[in-house]
Amino acid sequence: MLIKNGWVLTTRLEKKDVAVDGTTITEVGTSLSGSDVIDASNHLVLPGLVNTHTHLAMTLLRGYADDVPLTEWLRDYIWPREMNLTPEDCYYGNLLGSVEMIKSGTTCFHDMYFYPDQAVKAVKESGMRAVISYPLAEFGNPERAGHMLQAGLQFMDTLRTESRIDTSFGPHSPSTCSPEYLLKVQDHAQKLSKLVHIHLHESKDWVENFSKAHEKPPIEFLESSGFLKNNVCAAHVVHATDKELDILKTHGVKVLHCPSSNLKLANGIAPVASMIKKGICVALGTDGAASNNTLDLFAEMRLMTLLQKLNDPSAMTSRAAVKIATENGGTALKWKIGRIEEGFLADIILIDLRNPCMTPRHDVLSNVVYAANSSAVDTVIIDGEVIMENRVLKTLHEEDIVEKAREHAYDLVNR
Amino acid sequence: MLIKNGWVLTTRLEKKDVAVDGTTITEVGTSLSGSDVIDASNHLVLPGLVNTHTHLAMTLLRGYADDVPLTEWLRDYIWPREMNLTPEDCYYGNLLGSVEMIKSGTTCFHDMYFYPDQAVKAVKESGMRAVISYPLAEFGNPERAGHMLQAGLQFMDTLRTESRIDTSFGPHSPSTCSPEYLLKVQDHAQKLSKLVHIHLHESKDWVENFSKAHEKPPIEFLESSGFLKNNVCAAHVVHATDKELDILKTHGVKVLHCPSSNLKLANGIAPVASMIKKGICVALGTDGAASNNTLDLFAEMRLMTLLQKLNDPSAMTSRAAVKIATENGGTALKWKIGRIEEGFLADIILIDLRNPCMTPRHDVLSNVVYAANSSAVDTVIIDGEVIMENRVLKTLHEEDIVEKAREHAYDLVNR
């Protein structure tokens, strides 16, 4: 495949051709020749966006419970519905979420939810790239948690040879998993070279309660237990002291920032600009659509950048925002994605520069972050395959999925 | 015209037909019959969104100067460019902005910028509804300001009989206009039943400097001078004490809230939830695309609502957000728009419910505010005329406008 004559984001924006062989970018240059040419002369060529924290099947619960805080939201709305989830619900929730992600330029995601086999099934069909976490929670029942871990190991083993799918351990949080369990999980993760995907410092209340119970702030506690390593992907981290941020940096912990969800559940604004300044790898996530309520990383980039500017207009550039949503996502998830560069996997999106929102072109990346909405993405390439062309999905049947997902969603909340 | 069988937002959402005769909604009911039928059976039928504060032609400066605070932004980037603006620049800037607004479901706007005759020209062509402010600033030169006011009165007079255009006085701010000048403007406005469109309390610095210079906080000062009346539309009001909000309420001043611009220029978050609680009419605006950087009120609704939830998840419902973006806009601009109701002007948008972002339908207005992006709008009706159908503009030639606007924008910054 040859993407011809586009404005390509490399270290800067330049008119280039991008050659793809199989799943991989083989050359970025000028006047390249080849077959399967995609004319990108009116397009911006960006790495696909990476959604590093979501609960994809929760798309079925989009808009089900707004206007309540995290604890109440979980206890009174989400958990009761999740009790009744079926694998088929999850399958259609995953497909609906996949449609939404692809159409908004996301090419890779990191999921954590019930029935992870259904996420796998959806990913195989959609052509997306993903890291699927096996969800783990102890809830004071170590025996059951031990069985879950065994099932997780088996799940990972069956997916060992999948090309677009990696797996990770998904211990829910340090509240629902004991320190011993977390260490056991981390031990397996180290042996298998897998990520550990966990919720951390989502709400102020949570941090306070944990600190009281363990006589140490959570991040300090997790450090002293030996849990924090560079395979830990910590979602949220809204509230953290300077000292805690230094700890995350020391151990190479990745932060998965979810600004919409954090505001919507009144958890606050994560200090992303400070994290970046300290050299922490911050990547972007949408969280589930039940608390966002979209899976659109364009909306997330915009919100992240604007929020960091609350007190300082220079706190985050649009270039930095795009890097967080692409390259840092690749770094966090340990896939060679997020850059348009020889040797990187061919996860690429094309944005139509003729869109009114992309006009004028004083600063094209500024347009991407602040002005464009995701409908400006017209072509999506994942692993060297064209997954969307002119906004039409080639792997999934959008209309059927929307219909089926709606039925399942309706049934789920009325079951 | 008959909009048949849509989910119509009245006091609640209901399956209804909407009959339009000429420019006006004549009936909202069931099983209505008529000609020019629009099948809305898969659509949500909402009032058109109202952008109550923008500088439309500034769309030419989108992305020209990010990452700087208000004062520097104006002094070092915007004002030097504005010195070189031509009427033709403004014309194409206005057209580009109009394309963007219509395509994102905005049917009416309130503009304040140089060469207001060019905004008028664009509005006549686009079919939009607008209140065009005549821009006024004194800058210590009362004689010149007097001439400007005379020119403004003449401008208003020539547009007296236009059907979709109203005019307002646009004294820039209490810093650039003396108290005497503001009172003179207000006096004319009262006589002509016109709005006064002004910037107020945009940055903390501004409030502090004004308070020092006048020995009173600006809103108290303007009250004691007799300027504040219910025709005053105050853009921004980011920083205001409880006492100042009470003053705004007492005099029926309308607040034009611009959340993106306020964050992007590091001015902060306006206390909208408190304003609403006090009974102040808050409407929504994008500000100019040079400080937003889009004119998309869907993005603005989402941001407004999420920001109000920073500390309280119940601070603003999606229903309230939609009301602010529609009905309150009508109230602020004194047009009979913003509701789907007999006797209201037919400014109506149709949103495709089959869009993945609108699925499932646990709460359709929640989907509108949090999940949808503006590309879900597929039909736009203004003053009883279909202006956009299936996302194709019927009054403006999108491709030509994008091309011409780009040329003018490039030329403007290189002139």
Interface residues (C-beta under 8 A of the other chain):
Chain A: L60 L61 R62 G63 Y64 D66 D67 V68 P69 W73 L96 V99 E100 K103 S260 L263 K264 L265 A266 G268 I269 A289 N292 N293 T294 D296 F298 A299 R302 L303 L306 L307 K309 L310 N311 D312 P313 S314 T317 S318 R354 N355 P356 C357 T359 P360 R361 H362 D363 V364 S366 N367 Y370 A371 A372 N373 S374 S375 E398 E399 I401 V402 A405 R406 A409 Y410 V413
Chain B: L60 L61 R62 G63 Y64 D66 D67 V68 P69 W73 L96 V99 E100 K103 S260 L263 K264 L265 A266 G268 I269 A289 N292 N293 T294 D296 F298 A299 R302 L303 L306 L307 K309 L310 N311 D312 P313 S314 T317 S318 R354 N355 P356 C357 T359 P360 R361 H362 D363 V364 S366 N367 Y370 A371 A372 N373 S374 S375 E398 E399 I401 V402 A405 R406 A409 Y410 V413
